[in-house]
């Protein structure tokens, strides 16, 4: 038996979907897997610390000393859910292994969930668990920073004056291929923003980029002063250049194009504004792991984060932000009117 402490395929997680089906063929198997991940050294009573306990038919641990009952799902994403643990694991596998992601409708139909609301809520809980509490800061190569817009066609002038929703993006540009001259991309970070004021842009850069990193932006005046907050600033004034913006800043523009295509494809261009960050976090999580060939390891990572993420109910996700419940819809596929300026 391997003594390597790092997660290993087959031992710690299924390596492919066939192994996934074979491993989680019953609710008991799913429960046993999650229990091993949550308590790798065995169950310990949260009340008295005793390891002596028995298991009920409802999968509750009963402490032999203090008689306290403890559920596997308490304090996790799975707490209070109507879904079975097998459905949760299946949904996490689809979210982690499929590079296109999963819509709530697809999740509902694939797993036979009766309520669309239940499927939608489960996916948002998984998205919240995908977000790392202390993500690594961007510092490799040159970090391109720009903004782009998502949403439906606006009535105003296209470009920065649009009423679409602003997304700030930072992407590591690692260089160019020798033969194809195609830009090599590193990691990315994205965030929904209410405006493009100087403080908003500077705060975003400070939150996602490591001090001392090389930051490349366009000539927008709000980016001025980046040198003063601890970064090396490269500025390209687009109107003074012969090459278009997507040539001067290819990393941001490519990511923006991919995000818009993903929103239109997987989610058919529909999303609520207050949840835009959740969708961006999901895409960022998957994009930063796009080169990984071990999809099972990504599944393993998300499951562990679900066990370490506290429960979020419907009120916390939706009703607490009633003021931001406007719905955004992009142009239908094939529409002649296209979104303005793909700047990501």
GIMO-V297197 format. One line per field, one symbol per residue. burial: 1 if it has 24 or more other C-alpha atoms within 12 Angstrom, else 0. A space follows every 10 residues. Layout:
burial: ???
This chain:
burial: 0000000000 0111111001 0011000001 1111101100 0011100000 0010000010 1110000011 1111011110 1011111111 1111111111 1111101100 1010000111 1111111111 1000001111 1111111111 1111000001 0001111111 1111000000 0011111111 1110110000 1101111111 0011111101 0011110010 1111110000 0000110111 1111111111 1111011111 1111111111 1111111110 0001111111 1111111110 1110001000 0000000111 1000000111 1111
